[in-house]
């Protein structure tokens, strides 16, 4: 008989196994184990056991999910994974319905599925969805199940990546002029709010700024997320490209944003020297300005995903 219950501490090893088995059906097995999952999510201040649901069959977990309440009545199902086979498929459907009822009781009127780039609930950086593309389009099982349950695509994301090894910076007359008149400053970004600290504590966040030598004016900034050495949730060889800005145009990025491109191209070799082999970023598919900036600095689109949503 199938049972849906809240998380128990003894579930941790099995939950990590199910996570890896689920995602290995459409890609290489993710680098996640019990200790990594505990560091990322289960040991956090925001962790609420009643919102991590486990489907039990014959006294063994065969599926699990975790949801979080959100602002304006929009809940977020950050994790959803299950074993293969008819029993696991049926358990996943019943578990999803249970999660919807739980979210509705807690005052949510909408439930969205997938890790967003700015989720901040521990799953960021967790292989393979931690870069924030929602539900991977290659995860046919989950996409089919969600669509059958009435979920629709709310937003589509692309995952962009650049290899730092043997990286060659783009060369142009404008970039040469910037190189002679600008300097790059590096500083640690503080966790300004308890919520931000709780979700991002397994990252070291650095901010690189491009500063005009003549006026001391900041022309562009980028944030780089690397794995905290003690937490080790994300592989030390990877980094995530976080927030970036161009002060002269704060609401949108221009396709000819030379200062930002120069800063990004200059930081990539610095990461290579620190044995960080890849830099990745999640970008909304309809954000052509950001995509143009990434293409100009030799990033490549490697995968895509969907943030799925349903009115409860």
C-alpha positions in Angstrom: 0.0 0.0 0.0 1.3 3.4 -1.0 1.8 6.0 1.8 2.6 9.7 1.5 4.3 11.1 4.6 6.6 13.9 5.7 10.4 13.5 5.8 12.2 11.5 8.5 15.9 11.8 9.1 16.4 8.1 8.2 15.2 8.9 4.7 18.3 10.9 3.7 20.4 8.1 2.1 17.4 6.8 0.1 16.4 10.3 -1.0 19.9 11.0 -2.5 19.7 7.7 -4.3 16.3 8.5 -5.8 17.6 11.9 -6.9 20.5 10.3 -8.8 18.4 7.5 -10.3 15.7 9.9 -11.5 18.1 12.4 -13.2 20.3 9.6 -14.6 17.4 8.6 -16.9 18.1 11.5 -19.2 21.7 12.5 -18.5 24.9 11.2 -16.8 24.4 10.4 -13.1 24.6 13.6 -11.0 27.3 14.1 -8.5 25.0 14.1 -5.4 25.2 11.9 -2.3 23.6 12.0 1.2 26.2 14.4 2.6 25.9 16.8 -0.3 22.1 16.9 -0.2 22.2 17.5 3.6 24.7 20.4 3.2 22.6 21.9 0.4 19.1 21.6 1.9 18.3 19.4 4.9 20.7 21.1 7.3 19.4 24.7 6.5 17.5 27.0 8.8 14.6 27.2 6.3 14.2 23.4 6.1 10.7 22.4 7.0 10.3 18.5 7.2 6.5 18.7 6.7 7.0 20.2 3.2 9.3 17.4 2.0 7.0 14.6 1.0 8.1 11.0 0.6 6.1 8.3 -1.1 6.5 4.9 0.6 5.8 1.5 -1.0 6.6 -1.7 0.9 8.3 0.3 3.6 10.8 1.9 1.1 10.8 5.4 -0.4 10.2 5.3 -4.2 9.5 9.1 -4.8 9.9 12.4 -3.0 9.4 16.1 -3.6 9.9 19.4 -1.7 7.9 22.5 -2.0 8.2 26.0 -0.4 5.6 28.8 0.1 6.2 32.0 -1.8 5.1 35.6 -2.1 1.7 36.5 -3.6 0.4 33.0 -3.1 2.9 31.3 -5.5 4.4 28.1 -4.1 7.5 26.5 -5.6 8.1 22.8 -6.0 11.9 22.8 -6.1 12.5 19.0 -6.1 10.5 16.3 -7.7 12.0 12.9 -8.4 11.0 9.2 -8.5 12.2 5.8 -9.5 11.4 4.1 -12.8 8.5 1.7 -13.3 4.7 1.7 -13.1 4.5 1.7 -9.3 6.9 4.8 -9.1 4.9 6.6 -11.8 1.7 6.1 -9.9 3.4 7.2 -6.7 4.7 10.3 -8.4 1.2 11.3 -9.5 -0.3 10.8 -6.1 2.6 12.6 -4.4 2.1 15.6 -6.8 -1.6 15.8 -6.0 -0.7 15.6 -2.2 1.7 18.5 -2.6 -0.9 20.6 -4.4 -3.4 20.0 -1.6 -0.8 20.9 1.0 0.1 24.1 -0.8 -3.5 25.0 -1.2 -4.1 24.5 2.6 -1.1 26.8 3.3 -2.7 29.6 1.3 -1.0 29.1 -2.1 -3.1 29.7 -5.2 -0.4 28.6 -7.7 2.3 26.0 -7.7 5.3 26.3 -10.0 7.8 23.4 -10.6 11.6 23.8 -11.1 14.6 25.5 -9.7 14.7 29.1 -10.8 18.0 31.0 -11.1 17.1 33.1 -8.1 15.3 30.5 -6.0 17.7 30.7 -3.0 16.5 27.6 -1.2 19.6 25.4 -1.3 19.0 23.7 -4.6 21.1 26.3 -6.5 24.3 24.6 -7.5 23.0 21.1 -6.8 23.7 18.9 -9.8 22.0 18.7 -12.3 19.3 21.4 -11.9 21.1 23.9 -9.7 21.9 26.3 -12.4 18.3 27.3 -12.6 16.6 26.2 -15.8 13.5 24.8 -14.2 12.6 21.3 -15.4 15.2 20.1 -18.1 13.5 19.6 -21.5 15.3 16.3 -21.7 13.5 15.0 -18.6 10.7 13.6 -20.6 9.1 11.6 -17.7 8.6 14.7 -15.5 7.5 16.9 -18.3 4.9 14.4 -19.5 3.6 13.8 -15.9 3.3 17.5 -15.2 1.5 18.3 -18.5 -0.9 15.4 -17.8 -1.6 17.0 -14.4 -2.5 20.3 -16.0 0.8 22.2 -15.7 1.8 24.6 -18.4 5.1 26.3 -19.3 5.5 29.6 -17.5 9.0 30.5 -18.6 11.7 28.9 -20.7 15.4 29.1 -19.9 18.6 28.4 -21.7 21.8 27.2 -20.0 24.9 28.9 -21.3 28.5 27.7 -20.6 32.0 28.6 -21.4 35.1 26.5 -20.8 37.9 28.5 -19.1 40.7 26.3 -20.4 42.6 27.8 -23.3 40.0 30.7 -23.4 40.8 33.3 -26.0 39.4 36.8 -25.3 37.6 38.5 -28.2 39.8 41.3 -29.7 38.5 44.6 -31.0 39.6 48.2 -31.1 37.1 49.2 -28.5 38.3 46.4 -26.1 41.9 47.5 -26.5 40.9 51.1 -25.5 39.1 49.8 -22.4 42.0 47.7 -21.4 44.3 50.8 -21.3 41.9 53.0 -19.3 40.2 50.6 -16.9 41.1 48.4 -14.0 39.3 45.4 -12.4 38.5 45.4 -8.7 37.5 42.2 -6.9 35.6 42.0 -3.6 33.5 39.6 -1.6 29.7 40.2 -1.6 28.2 40.2 1.9 25.0 38.3 2.6 22.8 41.4 3.4 19.6 39.5 4.5 19.0 36.3 6.6 17.0 34.9 3.7 19.8 35.4 1.2 22.4 34.0 3.6 20.2 30.9 4.3 19.9 30.0 0.7 23.4 30.9 -0.5 25.6 29.9 2.4 27.2 27.1 0.4 28.5 29.6 -2.1 31.3 32.2 -2.0 30.0 35.2 -4.0 32.6 37.5 -5.5 32.0 40.8 -7.3 34.2 42.0 -10.1 34.0 45.7 -11.1 35.4 47.5 -14.1 36.6 50.9 -12.8 37.6 53.9 -15.0 41.1 54.9 -14.0 40.4 58.6 -14.8 37.1 59.1 -13.0 37.0 56.1 -10.6 33.5 55.4 -12.0 32.3 51.8 -12.1 31.4 50.9 -15.7 30.2 47.4 -15.2 30.0 44.6 -12.5 29.5 40.9 -12.5 29.0 38.4 -9.6 30.6 35.0 -9.7 29.4 32.1 -7.4 31.9 29.4 -6.5 31.5 26.5 -4.1 32.3 27.0 -0.5 35.2 24.7 0.2 33.6 23.3 3.4 30.1 22.8 2.0 31.2 21.3 -1.4 27.6 21.3 -2.8 28.8 22.3 -6.2 32.0 20.9 -7.8 35.0 23.2 -7.1 35.7 23.1 -10.9 32.4 25.0 -11.7 31.2 28.5 -11.2 27.9 30.3 -11.8 27.7 33.7 -13.4 25.3 35.6 -11.1 24.0 39.2 -11.3 25.6 41.6 -13.7 25.0 45.3 -14.3 25.9 48.2 -16.5 25.2 51.3 -14.5 24.6 53.5 -17.5 21.7 51.2 -18.6 20.3 49.6 -15.5 17.1 48.1 -16.8 18.4 46.3 -19.9 21.7 45.2 -21.5 22.6 46.7 -24.9 23.9 44.3 -27.6 27.0 46.6 -27.8 27.7 46.7 -24.1 31.5 46.7 -24.6 32.4 47.4 -21.0 30.5 44.4 -19.7 31.9 42.1 -22.4 35.4 43.2 -21.6 35.0 42.6 -17.9 33.5 39.1 -18.5 36.2 38.1 -20.9 38.9 39.3 -18.5 37.5 37.4 -15.5 37.3 34.0 -17.3 41.1 33.5 -17.4 41.3 34.5 -13.7 38.9 31.6 -13.0 41.0 29.2 -15.1 44.1 30.1 -12.9 42.0 29.0 -9.9 41.3 25.6 -11.6 37.6 26.5 -12.3 37.0 24.9 -15.6 33.6 26.1 -16.5 31.4 29.2 -16.0 27.7 28.9 -16.5 24.6 31.1 -16.5 20.8 30.6 -16.8 19.1 33.0 -19.2 15.4 33.4 -20.1 15.1 32.3 -23.7 13.4 35.5 -24.7 16.2 37.7 -23.3 18.1 38.2 -26.5 20.2 41.0 -25.1 21.8 38.7 -22.5 22.2 35.9 -25.0 24.0 38.4 -27.4 26.4 39.4 -24.6 27.2 35.7 -23.9 27.7 34.8 -27.5 30.1 37.7 -27.9 32.2 36.4 -25.1 32.3 32.8 -26.5 29.6 31.2 -24.4 27.7 28.3 -25.9 24.1 27.2 -25.2 24.3 23.7 -23.7 20.7 22.8 -22.6 17.3 24.3 -21.9 14.5 23.9 -19.4 11.0 25.1 -18.5 9.5 26.6 -15.3 6.1 24.8 -15.1 3.0 26.3 -13.4 -0.5 25.4 -12.4 -3.3 27.3 -10.7 -4.6 25.4 -7.7 
